[in-house]
Amino acid sequence: MLAINHKSTMIQLFEHLRGVWKLQQHLGTQGYMQGMARFQTWDTGVLYYQEQGMATFGNSKAMPAYRTYAYVYDQGTIAVHFWDQEQK
């Protein structure tokens, strides 16, 4: 039987997020976004996440879009927070 340690699995997942990823995201039923997502180390246990791309809603012209979050690892869990722009 394989024993899985939840805490070590979460640490591995958190560490694996670093880097640049291709992004394709549905924005409700009205639109979608395509672009790139980047995770980079900000502090111990904190990854800065930024997504940038082009968003399209209905038949409108594509427009630039972005979001930023902090992914925080703490005691076996990963929490996602809106990024406070003053921290950057």
N, C-alpha and C positions, 0 to 999 in steps of 0.2 A: 504494500500500500504506500502511495506517495503522500507524504505529509507536506502541506503547503503552509509556510509561515506568512500570514497576512501582512505583517509589518515589513518583512524583507521584500515581498512582492510589490508593495506600494513604493518602497524606496527605489526598486529597479524601474518601475513604471515612471516615476518622477524623473529619474536620471535619464531615461530614454527619450524624454520629451525634448531635450535640448537639440537645437538645430533649426533648419528651415524646412517647412512642409508646404506642399501644394494645398490650396484651400478651395473648396467648392461647397457653398453653403446655401440652403434654401432660407429665404427670409419670409416666413409665413407662406401664405398662398399667393402672394402678390409679386414676389421677386426672388432674385438669387444674387449671389456674390461669388466672384472668382478672383483668386489672387494668391498671395503667399502669407504664411503664418510663421513667425519666428519666436522661439523660446531661447532666452539667454539668462545666464546666472546674474542675479542682482545682489543677492546676499546669501548667507547660509540658510538653506531651506526655502529660498524664494527664487522663483523664475519670473522674469518679466516677459509677458506675452504680448505680441503686437501682430495684428493682422491688417494687411493692406491689399486693396484690390479695386475692382470695378463692380458696382452694384447696379442692377437693372430692375426696374419695377414696371410691370405691365409692358406697354409698348413704348415706354420712354427711352430716351438716350441713356447709355451707361454713364455713371458718374463715379468719381473717386469716393472710396469709403475706407474707414479704418476703425479699429477698436484696440484698446489696451487693457490688460488685466494683470493681476499678480496671482500666480499659482503658489500657494504656501503649503509646504509639507510640515506636519506637526503631529507627532505621536501616532503614526500609522494612518493618517488621513491626509487627503489633498483638498484644500479649500481654494475656491476661486473668488477673488475680490475685484471689484472695479479698481482700476489704477488711479491713484491720487496723482494728478499731473504735477503737483508741487514736489513730489519725491524725485522725479526724473532729473 
